[in-house]
Each structure stands twice: as structure tokens, then as C-alpha cells.
Amino acid sequence: MLSAAVQTTLISAVVLVAVAVVAFVGYRVFRTSRDLGTDADRATYETLHTVSLAAPHLASGLTREGAAKASRHLRGLLACDGLAITDTVEVLAEDGAFPELPLLDLAADAMAGGRTQVIHRGGLDIVVAPIVVRDRTAGAVVASTRRAEARLVRATTEVAGWVAAQVGLAELDESRALLMEAEVRALRAQISPHFIYNSLNAIASFIITDPQRARQLVVEFADFTRYSFRRHGDFTTLAEELQAIDRYLLLEKARFGDRIRVSLAIAPEVLSTVIPFLSLQPLVENAVRHGLEGKAGGGVITLTARDSGEYAEITVEDDGVGIDPDALRSVLAGTTEGIHVGLRNVDVRLRQVYGDAHGLVIDTAPGAGTLITMRVPKFQPGHDAGPPDARRQSAGT
């Protein structure tokens, strides 16, 4: 047995340790609270954190899977008993306790009117806020609670507005992708009537005089058109595009003979760089059609591709007739149609994919030829050059 004095001393020590621990924990809590700022600061942080968790699930618009995951976070943000997200035809997600209520029917009036409504049903207040995307109702956010205070009504309206912004961004991304696809189709259309007609005429001219060459040109023509009209992928590799350009130039040289001369300086380390499909070939076609075709005696097209740090720098140069700078500015601005359309299409696509800093850089003047430079990032996560089997087929292997 410990003596009374020792027991008293131990108890005192334990009390002192306990007081010290409580004081330390209190200090840490106070310090953490102080570091986070005021109550308003903490509430702002928590709100931003919650919406950052919900945002990725709406990146594809209003889908069942995305709405189900986002609704869990948004319900916590609103601190309501239940939260649902609908589109215009069905309830996409429900989180929390909802009695068997016809949520889509309840949401219909608010969606039709375009304004938040509070409906009392089944012992609950149901707050319905329409999701309005560019003057079009896309769905609704539905929150349930025992008693809807003004705070919840306003907050639900703001959440619906935030969801609308996410849906609008998703639709913008989809529109951008469709625009890129349309521009690729425009480039294909540009190639087909002019180039196909001239190529077939050139092939026909060799059928009697040089059948072997005619057969070779038919194969090159088939491979080039197969590549140009492929249906998979918005991207390709520099190596694949150069193969298509080689076939294109073989067919053009069948028409022009020695009037077109080609010089290549390609660094092997950039051949695997992914570039937008049909972004380089139209620049070469522009050099032939608008640079050398109108120049007596033809000229030289020089293609270079070099490693430039994080980028592959690709240039297409011709010593042809050149372009008037004012006319070129009109072409790139989209105010002139019919000539150099390939330059504008490629410039727009590069800016859409990589940003405005990555548009074409064009140095030209009448009688001084044209130098076109494009810089493409060598590393592009998420940009797929297409299935390997399809690529081998387009390369004629």
C-alpha cells in the first residue's frame, strides 16, 4: 500500500498532467480556429470545398451517375432532409429521406415558370429551383425539409444556378468537339473536289504511256484518300501525317513534274508527337495551290520539324508568290471566303485545342514566299492518335 502522502502526491501529479493536456488541446483548437479566420471565413471555405467535390460529377452534364454523386455533396451544402436532381423527363438522383412523392410532377410547374417554388406536401416543404441553361430549362434541384426558411429557398436557388453553370460548361465542351469535327469535315470537303479531280486526270494521263506508274499512283491515291476520310480520332501522329503528305506530293508531282521540288528536315525524336488530324497536310496543299501553282517555273516546298524543348516546332515554307498581309489577316479573321480556307481552319483548330498562343505564325509578302510555323506540345495527356490497327491501315501497311 502506498502511504497517504505518496497517494496525494500522485493524484496531484495526475491532475496537473490532465490540466496541461486540456490546456494544450484548447490551445491547439484555439490556434486552428484562429488560423481558419472568422466563422464567415470557415463557412466560405467549407462551401468552396463542397462545390469543388461536386463539380467533377457534373462535367458531362446532367447524367444519372453524375447527379447521384453530386447530390450527396449538395445535400450536405444545403443541410436539408432530402435532395433530388431532375432533368426535364425523369428524376436523375435522390439523396436523403423522400416520401413517395411525384417529384417530377412537383418540379414541372417550377420548370415551366422558370422560378423557384415552395410546395407543401406530405408534411414537408419541397423547394423546387429550376436549372436554367442559356434561357432553356434543363431540369430542377429539389430540396425537402420540415419547414422551409428563407435561407434554404435562397440557397437552393443558388445551387440550381451553380448546377446550370456546370451543365452549360459541359454543353460548351460538347459544342467545341462538334465544331472541331465539322472543321475536319470542311477540310475533307476542301480536299475532295479539287484534289481528287486533278489526281484522277493525272493518273489517266499515264495509263497508256506509263501503265506501271499509273498503277503506283492509283495505290498512292487510295491510301491518301483512306487516311483523309478515316472516321476515327481527332488526332494523329506527325509520322502518319507526313506519310499522307508524301502521298499527296507524289500525286501533285504527277501533275506538275519538276515544277514542284520538296526538301525535308525532320528530327526523328518528334515523329511520335500527336497533332490534330489534317492539321499539317492543308498547309502543304496551300503551298502547292496558292504558292507554287501560280509561279512560273514552280519552286521548292521545305518541311522541317525539330525538337524545341516541350514543343515540336513544325514549319512549311514555299518560295512561291506569297500572300498579301492584309488579305491574310482577313482570311484568319474569317471575313474572307474561298481562298486559303485551309489556313483558317487549321489556325482555329490549333487555338481550340492548345490555346490562343498556339495559333499559326505566318510570315509572308507578295513575291516573297510564305513561311508557316506551328508549335505543338510533345506531351498531350488525353489526346489519342487512334487505334493502332486503323493507323497501320491508313499507312498502307
DRENDO-1510 file (C-alpha; in Angstrom, 1 decimal, always signed):
<recs>
REC; n; res; u; v; w
REC; 1; MET; +0.0; +0.0; +0.0 .
REC; 2; LEU; +1.2; +3.5; -0.8 .
REC; 3; SER; +1.3; +6.0; +2.0 .
REC; 4; ALA; -1.3; +8.7; +2.1 .
REC; 5; ALA; +1.3; +11.3; +1.3 .
REC; 6; VAL; +2.5; +9.4; -1.8 .
REC; 7; GLN; -1.1; +8.9; -2.9 .
REC; 8; THR; -1.7; +12.6; -2.5 .
REC; 9; THR; +1.4; +13.4; -4.5 .
REC; 10; LEU; +0.4; +11.1; -7.4 .
REC; 11; ILE; -3.1; +12.4; -7.5 .
REC; 12; SER; -1.7; +16.0; -7.7 .
REC; 13; ALA; +0.6; +15.0; -10.5 .
REC; 14; VAL; -2.2; +13.3; -12.5 .
REC; 15; VAL; -4.3; +16.4; -12.1 .
REC; 16; LEU; -1.5; +18.7; -13.2 .
REC; 17; VAL; -0.9; +16.5; -16.3 .
REC; 18; ALA; -4.6; +16.5; -17.1 .
REC; 19; VAL; -4.8; +20.3; -16.8 .
REC; 20; ALA; -1.8; +20.6; -19.1 .
REC; 21; VAL; -3.3; +18.3; -21.7 .
REC; 22; VAL; -6.6; +20.2; -21.6 .
REC; 23; ALA; -4.7; +23.5; -21.9 .
REC; 24; PHE; -2.6; +22.1; -24.8 .
REC; 25; VAL; -5.7; +20.8; -26.7 .
REC; 26; GLY; -7.5; +24.0; -26.0 .
REC; 27; TYR; -4.6; +26.0; -27.4 .
REC; 28; ARG; -4.4; +23.8; -30.5 .
REC; 29; VAL; -8.2; +24.2; -31.1 .
REC; 30; PHE; -8.0; +27.9; -30.5 .
REC; 31; ARG; -5.0; +28.2; -32.8 .
REC; 32; THR; -6.7; +26.1; -35.5 .
REC; 33; SER; -9.8; +28.1; -35.2 .
REC; 34; ARG; -7.8; +31.3; -35.3 .
REC; 35; ASP; -5.9; +30.1; -38.4 .
REC; 36; LEU; -9.1; +29.5; -40.3 .
REC; 37; GLY; -10.3; +33.0; -39.6 .
REC; 38; THR; -13.8; +34.1; -38.7 .
REC; 39; ASP; -16.9; +32.0; -38.8 .
REC; 40; ALA; -17.7; +33.5; -42.2 .
REC; 41; ASP; -14.3; +32.5; -43.4 .
REC; 42; ARG; -14.8; +29.0; -42.3 .
REC; 43; ALA; -18.2; +28.8; -43.9 .
REC; 44; THR; -16.8; +30.1; -47.1 .
REC; 45; TYR; -14.0; +27.5; -47.1 .
REC; 46; GLU; -16.5; +24.7; -46.4 .
REC; 47; THR; -18.8; +25.9; -49.2 .
REC; 48; LEU; -16.0; +26.1; -51.7 .
REC; 49; HIS; -14.7; +22.7; -50.7 .
REC; 50; THR; -18.1; +21.1; -51.1 .
REC; 51; VAL; -18.8; +22.5; -54.6 .
REC; 52; SER; -15.3; +21.5; -55.6 .
REC; 53; LEU; -16.2; +17.9; -54.7 .
REC; 54; ALA; -19.5; +18.1; -56.6 .
REC; 55; ALA; -18.2; +19.8; -59.8 .
REC; 56; PRO; -16.4; +16.9; -61.4 .
REC; 57; HIS; -19.5; +14.8; -61.3 .
REC; 58; LEU; -21.4; +17.3; -63.5 .
REC; 59; ALA; -18.6; +17.7; -66.0 .
REC; 60; SER; -20.5; +15.6; -68.5 .
REC; 61; GLY; -23.8; +17.4; -67.9 .
REC; 62; LEU; -26.9; +16.0; -66.3 .
REC; 63; THR; -26.4; +12.3; -66.2 .
REC; 64; ARG; -27.8; +9.7; -63.7 .
REC; 65; GLU; -24.4; +8.7; -62.4 .
REC; 66; GLY; -23.1; +12.3; -62.1 .
REC; 67; ALA; -26.3; +13.6; -60.5 .
REC; 68; ALA; -26.3; +10.7; -58.0 .
REC; 69; LYS; -22.7; +11.5; -56.8 .
REC; 70; ALA; -23.2; +15.3; -56.9 .
REC; 71; SER; -26.4; +15.2; -54.9 .
REC; 72; ARG; -24.7; +13.8; -51.8 .
REC; 73; HIS; -22.4; +16.8; -51.6 .
REC; 74; LEU; -25.1; +19.3; -52.5 .
REC; 75; ARG; -27.4; +17.9; -49.8 .
REC; 76; GLY; -24.7; +18.5; -47.2 .
REC; 77; LEU; -24.2; +22.0; -48.5 .
REC; 78; LEU; -27.9; +22.9; -48.2 .
REC; 79; ALA; -28.3; +20.9; -44.9 .
REC; 80; CYS; -31.7; +19.7; -46.0 .
REC; 81; ASP; -33.5; +16.4; -45.3 .
REC; 82; GLY; -33.5; +15.3; -48.9 .
REC; 83; LEU; -32.2; +16.5; -52.2 .
REC; 84; ALA; -33.1; +15.4; -55.8 .
REC; 85; ILE; -31.9; +16.4; -59.2 .
REC; 86; THR; -34.1; +16.1; -62.3 .
REC; 87; ASP; -33.9; +16.7; -66.0 .
REC; 88; THR; -37.0; +17.6; -67.9 .
REC; 89; VAL; -38.2; +14.0; -68.3 .
REC; 90; GLU; -37.0; +12.0; -65.2 .
REC; 91; VAL; -35.7; +12.1; -61.7 .
REC; 92; LEU; -31.9; +11.5; -62.1 .
REC; 93; ALA; -31.0; +11.2; -58.4 .
REC; 94; GLU; -32.4; +11.3; -54.9 .
REC; 95; ASP; -30.4; +11.6; -51.7 .
REC; 96; GLY; -32.0; +11.5; -48.2 .
REC; 97; ALA; -35.4; +10.8; -47.0 .
REC; 98; PHE; -38.1; +11.4; -49.5 .
REC; 99; PRO; -41.6; +10.1; -49.0 .
REC; 100; GLU; -43.3; +8.7; -52.1 .
REC; 101; LEU; -43.8; +12.0; -53.8 .
REC; 102; PRO; -44.2; +12.6; -57.6 .
REC; 103; LEU; -41.1; +14.7; -57.7 .
REC; 104; LEU; -41.1; +15.3; -61.4 .
REC; 105; ASP; -44.7; +16.4; -61.3 .
REC; 106; LEU; -43.9; +18.8; -58.4 .
REC; 107; ALA; -40.9; +20.1; -60.4 .
REC; 108; ALA; -42.9; +20.7; -63.6 .
REC; 109; ASP; -44.6; +23.9; -62.5 .
REC; 110; ALA; -41.3; +25.5; -61.4 .
REC; 111; MET; -39.6; +24.4; -64.6 .
REC; 112; ALA; -42.4; +25.8; -66.7 .
REC; 113; GLY; -42.4; +29.1; -64.8 .
REC; 114; GLY; -38.6; +29.4; -64.5 .
REC; 115; ARG; -38.8; +30.4; -60.9 .
REC; 116; THR; -38.2; +28.8; -57.5 .
REC; 117; GLN; -41.3; +27.5; -55.8 .
REC; 118; VAL; -42.1; +26.1; -52.3 .
REC; 119; ILE; -44.7; +23.3; -52.2 .
REC; 120; HIS; -46.2; +21.8; -49.0 .
REC; 121; ARG; -46.8; +18.1; -49.5 .
REC; 122; GLY; -46.7; +15.0; -47.2 .
REC; 123; GLY; -45.8; +17.1; -44.1 .
REC; 124; LEU; -42.8; +18.5; -45.8 .
REC; 125; ASP; -41.9; +21.8; -47.5 .
REC; 126; ILE; -40.5; +21.0; -51.0 .
REC; 127; VAL; -38.3; +23.7; -52.5 .
REC; 128; VAL; -38.0; +23.4; -56.3 .
REC; 129; ALA; -35.5; +25.6; -58.2 .
REC; 130; PRO; -35.2; +25.2; -62.0 .
REC; 131; ILE; -31.9; +24.7; -63.7 .
REC; 132; VAL; -31.9; +27.2; -66.5 .
REC; 133; VAL; -29.1; +27.0; -69.0 .
REC; 134; ARG; -29.0; +29.9; -71.6 .
REC; 135; ASP; -32.7; +30.6; -71.3 .
REC; 136; ARG; -33.6; +26.9; -71.6 .
REC; 137; THR; -34.8; +24.9; -68.6 .
REC; 138; ALA; -32.7; +21.7; -68.3 .
REC; 139; GLY; -34.1; +20.3; -65.0 .
REC; 140; ALA; -34.5; +21.2; -61.4 .
REC; 141; VAL; -32.9; +20.9; -57.9 .
REC; 142; VAL; -35.5; +19.7; -55.3 .
REC; 143; ALA; -34.8; +20.1; -51.6 .
REC; 144; SER; -37.1; +18.8; -48.8 .
REC; 145; THR; -37.3; +20.0; -45.2 .
REC; 146; ARG; -39.8; +20.1; -42.3 .
REC; 147; ARG; -40.0; +23.9; -42.6 .
REC; 148; ALA; -38.5; +25.9; -45.5 .
REC; 149; GLU; -36.9; +29.0; -44.2 .
REC; 150; ALA; -35.9; +31.8; -46.5 .
REC; 151; ARG; -32.2; +30.8; -46.2 .
REC; 152; LEU; -32.9; +27.3; -47.7 .
REC; 153; VAL; -35.0; +28.8; -50.5 .
REC; 154; ARG; -32.3; +31.3; -51.5 .
REC; 155; ALA; -29.6; +28.6; -51.1 .
REC; 156; THR; -31.5; +26.1; -53.3 .
REC; 157; THR; -31.9; +28.7; -56.0 .
REC; 158; GLU; -28.2; +29.5; -55.9 .
REC; 159; VAL; -27.3; +25.8; -56.1 .
REC; 160; ALA; -29.6; +25.4; -59.1 .
REC; 161; GLY; -27.8; +28.3; -60.7 .
REC; 162; TRP; -24.4; +26.7; -60.0 .
REC; 163; VAL; -25.6; +23.4; -61.5 .
REC; 164; ALA; -26.8; +25.3; -64.6 .
REC; 165; ALA; -23.3; +26.8; -64.9 .
REC; 166; GLN; -21.7; +23.3; -64.8 .
REC; 167; VAL; -24.2; +22.0; -67.4 .
REC; 168; GLY; -23.5; +25.0; -69.6 .
REC; 169; LEU; -19.8; +24.3; -69.5 .
REC; 170; ALA; -20.4; +20.6; -70.4 .
REC; 171; GLU; -22.5; +21.7; -73.3 .
REC; 172; LEU; -19.8; +24.2; -74.4 .
REC; 173; ASP; -17.2; +21.4; -74.4 .
REC; 174; GLU; -19.5; +19.2; -76.5 .
REC; 175; SER; -20.2; +22.1; -78.9 .
REC; 176; ARG; -16.4; +22.7; -79.2 .
REC; 177; ALA; -15.9; +19.0; -80.0 .
REC; 178; LEU; -18.7; +19.1; -82.6 .
REC; 179; LEU; -17.2; +22.3; -84.1 .
REC; 180; MET; -13.8; +20.6; -84.4 .
REC; 181; GLU; -15.4; +17.6; -86.1 .
REC; 182; ALA; -17.2; +20.0; -88.5 .
REC; 183; GLU; -14.0; +21.7; -89.3 .
REC; 184; VAL; -12.3; +18.4; -90.1 .
REC; 185; ARG; -15.2; +17.6; -92.4 .
REC; 186; ALA; -14.7; +21.0; -94.1 .
REC; 187; LEU; -11.1; +20.2; -94.7 .
REC; 188; ARG; -12.0; +16.9; -96.2 .
REC; 189; ALA; -14.5; +18.6; -98.4 .
REC; 190; GLN; -11.9; +21.1; -99.5 .
REC; 191; ILE; -9.5; +18.2; -100.4 .
REC; 192; SER; -12.0; +16.1; -102.2 .
REC; 193; PRO; -13.4; +18.0; -105.3 .
REC; 194; HIS; -10.2; +19.9; -106.3 .
REC; 195; PHE; -7.6; +17.3; -105.5 .
REC; 196; ILE; -9.5; +14.2; -106.5 .
REC; 197; TYR; -10.4; +15.6; -109.9 .
REC; 198; ASN; -6.8; +16.7; -110.7 .
REC; 199; SER; -5.3; +13.4; -109.3 .
REC; 200; LEU; -7.6; +11.2; -111.4 .
REC; 201; ASN; -6.7; +13.3; -114.5 .
REC; 202; ALA; -3.0; +12.9; -113.8 .
REC; 203; ILE; -3.4; +9.1; -113.3 .
REC; 204; ALA; -5.4; +8.8; -116.6 .
REC; 205; SER; -2.7; +10.6; -118.5 .
REC; 206; PHE; -0.2; +7.8; -117.6 .
REC; 207; ILE; -2.5; +4.8; -118.3 .
REC; 208; ILE; -1.3; +4.4; -121.9 .
REC; 209; THR; +2.2; +6.0; -121.7 .
REC; 210; ASP; +3.3; +4.5; -118.4 .
REC; 211; PRO; +0.9; +1.8; -117.0 .
REC; 212; GLN; +3.3; +0.9; -114.2 .
REC; 213; ARG; +3.4; +4.5; -112.9 .
REC; 214; ALA; -0.4; +4.7; -113.3 .
REC; 215; ARG; -0.8; +1.6; -111.1 .
REC; 216; GLN; +1.5; +3.1; -108.5 .
REC; 217; LEU; -0.4; +6.4; -108.4 .
REC; 218; VAL; -3.7; +4.6; -108.0 .
REC; 219; VAL; -2.3; +2.9; -104.9 .
REC; 220; GLU; -1.0; +6.2; -103.5 .
REC; 221; PHE; -4.3; +7.9; -104.3 .
REC; 222; ALA; -6.3; +5.1; -102.5 .
REC; 223; ASP; -4.0; +5.3; -99.4 .
REC; 224; PHE; -4.2; +9.1; -99.2 .
REC; 225; THR; -8.0; +9.2; -99.5 .
REC; 226; ARG; -8.3; +6.4; -97.0 .
REC; 227; TYR; -6.3; +8.5; -94.5 .
REC; 228; SER; -8.1; +11.7; -95.3 .
REC; 229; PHE; -11.6; +10.2; -94.9 .
REC; 230; ARG; -11.0; +8.0; -91.9 .
REC; 231; ARG; -13.7; +8.1; -89.3 .
REC; 232; HIS; -11.8; +7.6; -86.1 .
REC; 233; GLY; -10.0; +10.1; -83.9 .
REC; 234; ASP; -9.4; +13.8; -83.9 .
REC; 235; PHE; -5.6; +13.3; -83.6 .
REC; 236; THR; -2.8; +11.5; -85.4 .
REC; 237; THR; +1.0; +11.4; -85.1 .
REC; 238; LEU; +3.4; +13.6; -87.0 .
REC; 239; ALA; +4.8; +10.5; -88.7 .
REC; 240; GLU; +1.3; +9.4; -90.0 .
REC; 241; GLU; +0.6; +12.9; -91.3 .
REC; 242; LEU; +3.9; +13.1; -93.1 .
REC; 243; GLN; +3.2; +9.7; -94.8 .
REC; 244; ALA; -0.1; +11.2; -96.0 .
REC; 245; ILE; +1.8; +14.3; -97.2 .
REC; 246; ASP; +4.3; +12.2; -99.1 .
REC; 247; ARG; +1.5; +10.5; -101.0 .
REC; 248; TYR; -0.2; +13.9; -101.6 .
REC; 249; LEU; +3.0; +15.3; -103.1 .
REC; 250; LEU; +3.6; +12.3; -105.2 .
REC; 251; LEU; +0.2; +12.8; -106.8 .
REC; 252; GLU; +0.8; +16.6; -107.2 .
REC; 253; LYS; +4.2; +15.9; -108.8 .
REC; 254; ALA; +2.5; +13.7; -111.3 .
REC; 255; ARG; +0.7; +16.8; -112.5 .
REC; 256; PHE; +3.5; +19.4; -112.1 .
REC; 257; GLY; +6.6; +17.3; -112.7 .
REC; 258; ASP; +9.8; +19.1; -111.7 .
REC; 259; ARG; +8.0; +22.3; -111.1 .
REC; 260; ILE; +7.5; +21.1; -107.5 .
REC; 261; ARG; +10.6; +20.2; -105.5 .
REC; 262; VAL; +10.5; +19.1; -101.9 .
REC; 263; SER; +13.1; +19.4; -99.1 .
REC; 264; LEU; +12.6; +17.6; -95.8 .
REC; 265; ALA; +14.4; +18.1; -92.5 .
REC; 266; ILE; +12.6; +16.0; -89.9 .
REC; 267; ALA; +14.1; +15.3; -86.4 .
REC; 268; PRO; +13.3; +11.6; -85.6 .
REC; 269; GLU; +12.6; +12.4; -81.9 .
REC; 270; VAL; +9.4; +14.4; -82.9 .
REC; 271; LEU; +7.9; +11.8; -85.2 .
REC; 272; SER; +5.7; +10.4; -82.4 .
REC; 273; THR; +4.3; +13.8; -81.5 .
REC; 274; VAL; +0.5; +13.8; -81.5 .
REC; 275; ILE; -1.0; +16.6; -83.7 .
REC; 276; PRO; -4.6; +17.4; -84.7 .
REC; 277; PHE; -5.7; +15.2; -87.7 .
REC; 278; LEU; -5.3; +17.0; -91.0 .
REC; 279; SER; -3.5; +20.0; -89.5 .
REC; 280; LEU; -0.3; +19.8; -91.5 .
REC; 281; GLN; -1.4; +18.5; -94.9 .
REC; 282; PRO; -3.6; +21.5; -95.6 .
REC; 283; LEU; -0.6; +23.8; -95.0 .
REC; 284; VAL; +1.3; +21.8; -97.7 .
REC; 285; GLU; -1.7; +21.9; -100.0 .
REC; 286; ASN; -1.9; +25.7; -99.5 .
REC; 287; ALA; +1.8; +25.9; -100.5 .
REC; 288; VAL; +1.1; +24.0; -103.7 .
REC; 289; ARG; -2.2; +25.6; -104.8 .
REC; 290; HIS; -1.6; +29.2; -103.7 .
REC; 291; GLY; +2.2; +29.4; -103.6 .
REC; 292; LEU; +3.7; +27.4; -106.4 .
REC; 293; GLU; +0.9; +26.7; -108.9 .
REC; 294; GLY; +0.8; +30.4; -109.9 .
REC; 295; LYS; +4.5; +30.8; -110.1 .
REC; 296; ALA; +6.3; +30.4; -113.5 .
REC; 297; GLY; +8.7; +27.5; -113.1 .
REC; 298; GLY; +7.3; +26.3; -109.8 .
REC; 299; GLY; +9.5; +26.2; -106.8 .
REC; 300; VAL; +10.5; +24.5; -103.5 .
REC; 301; ILE; +8.5; +23.4; -100.5 .
REC; 302; THR; +10.5; +22.9; -97.4 .
REC; 303; LEU; +9.2; +20.9; -94.4 .
REC; 304; THR; +11.0; +21.0; -91.1 .
REC; 305; ALA; +10.2; +19.5; -87.7 .
REC; 306; ARG; +12.5; +19.9; -84.8 .
REC; 307; ASP; +12.6; +19.4; -81.1 .
REC; 308; SER; +12.1; +22.7; -79.2 .
REC; 309; GLY; +12.1; +21.7; -75.5 .
REC; 310; GLU; +8.5; +21.0; -74.5 .
REC; 311; TYR; +7.3; +21.5; -78.1 .
REC; 312; ALA; +7.7; +20.2; -81.6 .
REC; 313; GLU; +8.2; +23.1; -83.9 .
REC; 314; ILE; +7.0; +22.3; -87.5 .
REC; 315; THR; +7.3; +24.7; -90.5 .
REC; 316; VAL; +6.1; +24.6; -94.0 .
REC; 317; GLU; +7.9; +27.1; -96.3 .
REC; 318; ASP; +7.5; +27.8; -100.0 .
REC; 319; ASP; +9.2; +30.2; -102.3 .
REC; 320; GLY; +6.1; +30.9; -104.3 .
REC; 321; VAL; +4.0; +34.0; -105.0 .
REC; 322; GLY; +3.3; +34.9; -101.3 .
REC; 323; ILE; +0.2; +36.4; -99.7 .
REC; 324; ASP; -0.8; +40.0; -99.2 .
REC; 325; PRO; -0.6; +40.5; -95.3 .
REC; 326; ASP; -3.9; +42.4; -95.3 .
REC; 327; ALA; -5.7; +39.7; -97.2 .
REC; 328; LEU; -4.1; +37.1; -94.9 .
REC; 329; ARG; -5.5; +38.9; -91.8 .
REC; 330; SER; -9.0; +38.9; -93.4 .
REC; 331; VAL; -8.7; +35.1; -94.1 .
REC; 332; LEU; -7.6; +34.3; -90.5 .
REC; 333; ALA; -10.4; +36.6; -89.1 .
REC; 334; GLY; -13.0; +34.7; -91.2 .
REC; 335; THR; -14.1; +37.7; -93.1 .
REC; 336; THR; -12.9; +36.4; -96.5 .
REC; 337; GLU; -14.0; +33.1; -98.0 .
REC; 338; GLY; -12.9; +31.0; -100.9 .
REC; 339; ILE; -9.1; +31.3; -100.7 .
REC; 340; HIS; -6.7; +29.9; -98.1 .
REC; 341; VAL; -9.6; +28.4; -96.2 .
REC; 342; GLY; -7.4; +25.6; -95.0 .
REC; 343; LEU; -5.1; +28.1; -93.2 .
REC; 344; ARG; -8.0; +29.5; -91.2 .
REC; 345; ASN; -9.4; +26.0; -90.4 .
REC; 346; VAL; -6.1; +24.8; -89.1 .
REC; 347; ASP; -5.4; +28.0; -87.2 .
REC; 348; VAL; -8.8; +27.8; -85.4 .
REC; 349; ARG; -8.4; +24.2; -84.5 .
REC; 350; LEU; -4.9; +24.7; -83.0 .
REC; 351; ARG; -6.2; +27.6; -80.9 .
REC; 352; GLN; -9.2; +25.5; -79.7 .
REC; 353; VAL; -7.0; +22.5; -78.7 .
REC; 354; TYR; -4.0; +24.3; -77.3 .
REC; 355; GLY; -5.0; +27.9; -76.6 .
REC; 356; ASP; -4.6; +31.2; -78.5 .
REC; 357; ALA; -0.9; +31.2; -78.0 .
REC; 358; HIS; -0.6; +28.2; -80.3 .
REC; 359; GLY; -2.2; +29.5; -83.5 .
REC; 360; LEU; -0.3; +29.5; -86.8 .
REC; 361; VAL; +2.5; +32.0; -87.2 .
REC; 362; ILE; +2.7; +33.1; -90.8 .
REC; 363; ASP; +5.4; +35.2; -92.4 .
REC; 364; THR; +4.6; +36.3; -96.0 .
REC; 365; ALA; +4.5; +39.1; -98.5 .
REC; 366; PRO; +3.7; +39.3; -102.2 .
REC; 367; GLY; +6.5; +37.8; -104.2 .
REC; 368; ALA; +8.4; +36.7; -101.0 .
REC; 369; GLY; +7.0; +33.2; -100.5 .
REC; 370; THR; +5.3; +32.0; -97.3 .
REC; 371; LEU; +6.7; +30.5; -94.0 .
REC; 372; ILE; +4.1; +28.9; -91.7 .
REC; 373; THR; +5.1; +27.8; -88.2 .
REC; 374; MET; +3.1; +25.7; -85.8 .
REC; 375; ARG; +4.2; +24.7; -82.3 .
REC; 376; VAL; +2.6; +21.6; -80.7 .
REC; 377; PRO; +3.2; +20.3; -77.2 .
REC; 378; LYS; +5.1; +17.0; -77.3 .
REC; 379; PHE; +3.2; +15.6; -74.3 .
REC; 380; GLN; -0.6; +15.7; -74.5 .
REC; 381; PRO; -2.5; +13.5; -72.0 .
REC; 382; GLY; -5.9; +12.6; -73.2 .
REC; 383; HIS; -5.2; +13.1; -76.9 .
REC; 384; ASP; -5.5; +9.7; -78.6 .
REC; 385; ALA; -4.0; +9.3; -82.1 .
REC; 386; GLY; -6.5; +6.5; -82.8 .
REC; 387; PRO; -6.4; +2.7; -82.7 .
REC; 388; PRO; -3.1; +1.2; -83.9 .
REC; 389; ASP; -4.8; -1.2; -86.3 .
REC; 390; ALA; -6.6; +1.7; -88.0 .
REC; 391; ARG; -3.3; +3.7; -88.1 .
REC; 392; ARG; -1.5; +0.8; -89.8 .
REC; 393; GLN; -4.3; +0.6; -92.4 .
REC; 394; SER; -4.1; +4.3; -93.1 .
REC; 395; ALA; -0.4; +4.0; -93.5 .
REC; 396; GLY; -0.9; +1.2; -96.1 .
REC; 397; THR; +0.9; -1.4; -94.0 .
</recs>
